[in-house]
Amino acid sequence: MKRFSLNAICILIAATALALVFPGPSQAGKFKKEYKMTVVVTAGYYWGQGALKFAELVKEKTNGRINIKPYWRSQLLKGAQLKSVQMVANGAIDCAMESTINISPVITEANIFSLPFFINSFENLDKMENGQTGRAVFAAMEKKGLKGLAWAENGFRQVTNSARPIRTPADLKGLKLRVVGSPIFIDIFRQLGADPVTMNWADAVSAFQQGIVDGLENPVGVLLPVKIWQYHKYATFWNYLVDPVVFFWNKKQWDKFPKEWTHKRKNSHYISMIR
């Protein structure tokens, strides 16, 4: 729980430090009345709180010129949360606070974070985000018309279910588990003997309530707000992979902002190192 509390603080710090990229009012220019940000979860999650804090501080630092409105539950994507990269790149959505899982179908470099049992500590994660791996992901995003801004974290992903304890891989056999629609996740759980079912997070809670699936895999920061213990009796903490969150903006739009607004300050580009 101590580690989990630090994760929550980290997301808010990320939003705060990232807002420092916008240092204050500058020459008057033409700005949109509203900049749309897509977010998978709602304001009740730590992830959502980070999005709200980011919007609040950007408005403050730009003297009200840039107003970001978070749109929850991937509603701008009509629930298709894996399409955030395309929608931000083509300018239909201005910016996003998104899991690397959801950008990985297009930004394939981000799949490195989804390799099972590969990243076993937050310290190793920090080294990757702040090093060559993070630079490679952001460079790939630029080629797709996106401007990567900063990292936050969603935590290690765990498994909960309503059927039985999972102590060995054999215990997964036959369990119907909700997973995100990324091919690597489907393959991981098929190899472990489970029956993976893909669905957006907006539909997942209803599936738990109705018993359509036996369980799911997700970070604790997502499980607690939905009170997962109401539906699942068993929890397996195995840290099989980690789930970073990345802030990004439409690059063409970003490049039009005054340069003194978008310059990088120390520790404003890679934020996960602050805990």
C-alpha positions in Angstrom: 0.0 0.0 0.0 2.9 2.3 0.6 4.2 1.7 -2.9 0.7 2.2 -4.2 0.3 5.6 -2.5 3.6 6.7 -4.0 2.3 5.7 -7.4 -0.7 8.1 -6.9 1.6 10.9 -5.8 3.9 10.2 -8.8 1.0 10.8 -11.3 0.2 14.1 -9.7 3.8 15.1 -9.6 4.1 14.2 -13.3 1.2 16.4 -14.2 2.6 19.2 -12.1 6.1 19.1 -13.5 4.9 18.6 -17.1 2.8 21.8 -16.8 6.1 23.7 -16.2 6.7 23.2 -19.9 4.2 26.0 -20.3 6.1 28.7 -18.3 3.7 31.6 -18.5 1.9 34.2 -20.7 3.6 35.2 -23.9 2.7 37.0 -27.1 -1.0 36.9 -27.9 -1.9 34.2 -30.4 -4.8 32.3 -31.8 -5.7 29.4 -29.5 -8.6 27.0 -29.5 -11.4 27.6 -27.1 -10.9 24.1 -25.8 -8.2 21.5 -26.2 -9.5 17.9 -26.0 -7.7 15.3 -24.0 -8.6 11.6 -24.2 -8.3 9.6 -21.0 -9.3 5.9 -20.6 -10.5 6.2 -17.0 -12.5 8.7 -15.1 -11.6 11.5 -12.6 -12.1 9.0 -9.7 -8.9 7.2 -10.6 -5.4 8.5 -9.8 -4.7 8.6 -13.5 -7.8 10.8 -14.0 -6.6 13.0 -11.1 -3.3 13.5 -12.9 -5.2 14.6 -16.1 -7.2 17.1 -14.1 -4.1 18.5 -12.4 -2.3 18.8 -15.7 -5.2 20.8 -17.2 -5.5 23.0 -14.1 -1.8 23.9 -14.2 -1.5 24.4 -17.9 -4.4 26.9 -17.7 -2.7 28.7 -14.9 0.7 28.8 -16.6 -0.7 30.1 -19.9 -2.8 32.7 -18.2 -6.0 31.0 -19.4 -5.0 30.8 -23.0 -4.8 27.0 -23.1 -7.8 25.2 -21.7 -7.6 21.4 -21.7 -10.8 19.4 -21.2 -10.3 15.7 -20.3 -12.9 13.4 -21.9 -13.3 10.3 -19.8 -13.8 6.6 -20.7 -12.3 7.1 -24.2 -15.6 8.7 -25.2 -13.8 10.7 -28.0 -12.7 7.3 -29.4 -16.2 5.8 -29.1 -14.7 3.3 -26.7 -11.9 2.2 -29.1 -9.1 3.0 -26.7 -6.4 1.6 -29.0 -7.1 4.3 -31.6 -5.8 7.2 -29.5 -2.6 7.6 -31.4 -4.3 7.9 -34.8 -6.9 10.4 -33.5 -4.3 12.6 -31.9 -2.0 12.4 -34.9 -4.7 13.5 -37.3 -5.8 16.3 -35.0 -9.2 15.0 -34.2 -8.1 15.0 -30.6 -5.5 17.4 -29.3 -3.7 15.4 -26.6 -3.8 12.3 -24.5 -2.7 10.8 -21.2 -2.4 7.2 -22.3 -1.0 3.8 -21.3 1.8 2.5 -23.4 -0.4 -0.6 -24.0 -2.9 1.5 -25.9 -0.3 3.2 -28.1 1.7 0.0 -28.8 -0.3 -1.1 -31.9 1.1 1.9 -33.7 4.2 2.8 -31.6 5.5 -0.7 -31.6 8.6 0.3 -29.6 6.3 0.7 -26.6 5.7 -3.0 -26.6 8.9 -3.4 -24.6 7.0 -2.5 -21.5 4.5 -5.3 -22.2 7.1 -8.1 -22.2 6.1 -10.5 -19.4 8.5 -10.8 -16.4 11.0 -8.5 -18.1 10.9 -5.3 -15.9 10.9 -6.4 -12.3 11.3 -3.1 -10.4 10.4 0.6 -10.6 14.1 1.4 -10.5 14.6 -0.5 -13.8 11.5 1.2 -15.2 13.0 4.6 -14.4 16.2 3.7 -16.1 14.4 2.7 -19.3 12.1 5.7 -19.4 14.9 8.2 -18.7 17.3 6.4 -21.1 17.6 5.1 -24.6 14.3 3.2 -24.4 12.3 6.4 -23.5 14.1 8.3 -26.3 13.3 5.6 -28.8 9.6 5.6 -27.9 9.4 9.4 -28.2 11.3 9.4 -31.5 8.9 6.9 -32.9 6.0 9.0 -31.7 7.4 12.1 -33.6 7.5 10.1 -36.8 3.8 9.4 -36.4 2.9 13.1 -35.8 2.9 13.1 -32.0 4.9 15.0 -29.4 5.8 12.9 -26.4 5.9 15.1 -23.3 6.4 13.1 -20.1 6.0 9.8 -18.3 3.9 8.8 -15.3 3.0 5.4 -14.1 0.0 3.1 -13.7 1.9 0.4 -11.8 2.5 -3.3 -12.2 -0.4 -5.3 -13.5 -1.9 -8.0 -11.3 -4.6 -10.7 -11.7 -7.9 -11.0 -9.8 -10.7 -13.5 -10.3 -13.8 -15.0 -8.8 -13.1 -18.7 -9.4 -9.9 -19.8 -7.5 -6.5 -18.9 -6.1 -3.8 -18.6 -8.7 -0.5 -19.9 -7.3 1.1 -21.5 -10.4 0.6 -21.1 -14.2 -1.5 -24.3 -14.2 -4.1 -22.5 -12.0 -4.9 -20.2 -15.0 -6.0 -23.0 -17.2 -9.6 -22.4 -18.5 -10.1 -19.1 -16.7 -11.9 -16.5 -18.8 -9.9 -13.3 -18.2 -10.5 -9.8 -19.5 -7.4 -8.4 -21.2 -6.8 -5.3 -23.3 -7.0 -5.8 -27.1 -3.3 -5.9 -27.7 -2.1 -9.1 -29.4 0.8 -9.6 -27.0 -1.6 -9.8 -24.0 -3.8 -12.3 -25.8 -0.8 -14.4 -26.6 0.6 -14.2 -23.0 -2.6 -15.6 -21.5 -3.2 -18.2 -24.1 0.3 -19.5 -23.5 -0.5 -19.7 -19.8 -3.7 -21.7 -20.5 -6.3 -19.0 -19.8 -9.1 -17.9 -22.1 -8.4 -14.2 -22.8 -11.4 -12.0 -23.6 -10.8 -8.5 -25.1 -13.0 -5.6 -24.1 -12.6 -1.9 -23.4 -12.4 -0.8 -19.8 -15.7 1.0 -20.1 -17.4 -2.4 -20.6 -15.3 -4.4 -18.2 -16.9 -3.5 -14.9 -20.3 -4.5 -16.3 -18.8 -7.8 -17.4 -17.6 -8.5 -13.8 -21.0 -7.6 -12.4 -22.7 -10.0 -14.8 -20.2 -12.8 -14.5 -19.4 -12.7 -18.2 -15.7 -13.2 -17.4 -14.0 -14.8 -14.4 -11.4 -12.1 -13.8 -9.0 -9.6 -15.2 -5.4 -8.2 -15.1 -4.9 -4.6 -14.2 -2.8 -2.4 -11.8 -4.0 -1.9 -8.3 -4.6 1.8 -9.0 -7.4 0.7 -11.4 -8.7 -2.1 -9.2 -9.3 -0.2 -6.0 -11.6 2.6 -7.4 -14.0 0.0 -8.9 -13.9 -2.0 -5.5 -12.9 -5.1 -7.3 -13.3 -7.2 -4.2 -17.1 -6.9 -4.7 -16.7 -9.2 -7.7 -13.4 -11.1 -7.3 -12.5 -13.0 -4.2 -8.9 -13.9 -5.3 -5.9 -11.6 -6.1 -2.5 -12.6 -7.4 0.3 -10.1 -7.0 2.9 -11.3 -9.5 4.1 -8.0 -11.1 4.2 -9.8 -14.5 4.5 -6.5 -16.4 4.4 -2.8 -15.8 2.1 -0.2 -17.3 3.7 3.3 -17.9 1.5 6.2 -18.8 2.6 8.8 -21.4 1.4 12.4 -22.1 1.5 13.3 -25.7 0.2 16.1 -28.0 -0.5 16.5 -31.8 2.9 17.5 -33.1 1.8 20.1 -35.7 -0.3 21.8 -33.2 2.4 21.7 -30.5 5.0 23.2 -33.0 2.7 26.2 -33.4 2.8 27.2 -29.8 5.2 30.0 -28.8 8.7 28.4 -28.4 9.2 29.9 -25.0 6.0 28.0 -23.9 7.2 24.6 -25.1 10.9 24.6 -24.2 12.0 21.8 -21.9 13.0 22.6 -18.3 15.1 20.3 -16.1 13.1 17.2 -15.1 10.1 18.3 -17.2 10.5 15.7 -20.0 11.0 12.5 -18.0 9.0 12.7 -14.8 8.8 9.2 -13.4 12.2 9.7 -11.7 10.5 12.0 -9.2 9.0 9.9 -6.4 
